[in-house]
Amino acid sequence: MAAPPYPWLKPAVLVGGLSPLALLALQFAQGTLGANPIERTLNQTGMLALIFLVASLACTPLKGVFGWTWPMRLRKLLGLLGFAHASLHFLTYAVLDQGLALDAILEDITRRPFITVGFLALVLLVPLAVTSTNRMVRRMGFPAWRRLHRLAYVSASLGVVHFVWRVKKDLTEPLVYGGVLALLFVIRVAEALRKRRARAETAVSTPSA
Amino acid sequence: MRQKLPEPLGSEITSESLYLRRREFLKSAALFTGTAAAVGTGLQLLSHRPTGGGNSPLLGVPGEAPKVARPRGPYDTDERATSYEDATTYNNFYEFGLDKGEPAQNAHTLKPRPWTVIIDGEVHKPQRVDIDTLQSWFPLEERVYRMRCVEAWSMVIPWLGFPLAGLLRRVEPTGKAKYVAFTTLKDPEQMPGQKYPVLDWPYVEGLRLDEALHPLTMLAVGLYGRVLPNQNGAPLRLVVPWKYGFKGIKSIVRISLTEKQPPTTWNLANAREYGFFANVNPQVDHPRWSQATERRIGEFRRRPTLPFNGYAEQVASLYTGMDLRRDF
């Protein structure tokens, strides 16, 4: 197999993608995150998790709409970055914010819908992260793998709901992410319908990923 | 691909293919750097929020420390006061932005002088009074109070002001007066956040008359021995230390005594989450988080929240016979 074009792309996205986290850690250590550094860390890790998840879900529609293939090479990396930030977001909450007070954390997860949906969003990402390797795709078989990874949409949607419920009053930002997610979903459904119709017309079934 | 920027080449003669590879490599390295920087910057712009603090100018013309009437009053806490920096750069004041760092950055547009306060409603002696005249009626006291926000963080702040009761007695409430209603300035030019309908402007708050007359309830004109900075509610704000912070209405232009319970902004915005009384109560959770603990700004670990924010001894009697779960 020939080396893919843009060999620098993936490492660049990895380094650039981790840089806000590195900066956050540095500022945390320096004590320059303002009066409530834990709140800042929570907000920023959560925000980044959502951005990465939405970005990973944008890869396939970008290919469908513009015919770009390079985002597809980033899809797994973006998804894993999303999972990493979501995990850190939860760890920040559990360790730094709640001081590992397990009863308080459990009560939050079970009794407060706002926390429940956020936690669920994270839990749904675990099987996706575990099955993110090429070996796992081969082991599961592609159709089954693809079905499982549709959970990414559910997770990101729950993430948006979690964000909506977090803000006290101003919904602008969560709704922007919700809107982008809805748009991506519509594109995907339209693509699927178009493909199905094309298949029905030609009666040839060569599904392309 | 090699992993490091190439060393400057020595005097060896380079083969053409290596030379071309090097060109290719440098191009890739530049694209790598550019892409990484663009991705990082983009993410930072999307996720970063202003901190306030650090480099924001001090506002509110911190003046000379006024002469304080008493060194330490009977209600003062001896807990360590929050740093001036934190107390003046971490604020909820939606009239100047939704992020806690924004009021300190944006509140310079507020002009706290000249400033007129109207005191009217069910009173025998309604007033329209200039803030400096109003202030001159009372000796200023320093009161070190705990401040507990409904968002489960807290501070300790040395306020400078006078008991609200003194002002209310001066205007002589009528027999019909049962509540006190407060109103913040409404002027989108001075308060740019009011250009967006995040809340119903102007911000309004209220107290039951007995709460308003309680000796703990004060009107503040300063903190830390200085004039109140704009972002903390200059030139006149309410401080009710046993209630959640949002009851402490800022930049007051009107105080009205009423017969009926007045509307209050956060209660109008979301009655399920914010009640009229808003007494600090570790037993009654906010629908989205527990109120049993709080994070004191400047501290790392959470601490237990006290009933009535630690002022139960002074104020619990105001609520005897009330169901504090229902009247939260």
Interface residues (C-beta under 8 A of the other chain):
Chain A: Y6 P7 W8 L9 P11 A12 V13 V15 G16 G17 S19 P20 L23 T32 L33 G34 A35 N36 I38 E39 R40 N43 Q44 M47 L48 I51 L96 D97 Q98 G99 A101 A104 E107 D108 R112 F114 I115 W165 R166 K168 K169 D170
Chain B: M1 S28 A29 L31 F32 T33 G34 T35 A36 A37 A38 V39 G40 T41 L43 Q44 L46 S47 H48 R49 T51 G52 G53 G54 E85 D86 T89 Y90 Y94 L98 K100 G101 W153 Y196 V198 L199 A269 N270 P287 R288 W289 S290 A292 T293 R295 I297 G298 F300 R301 R302
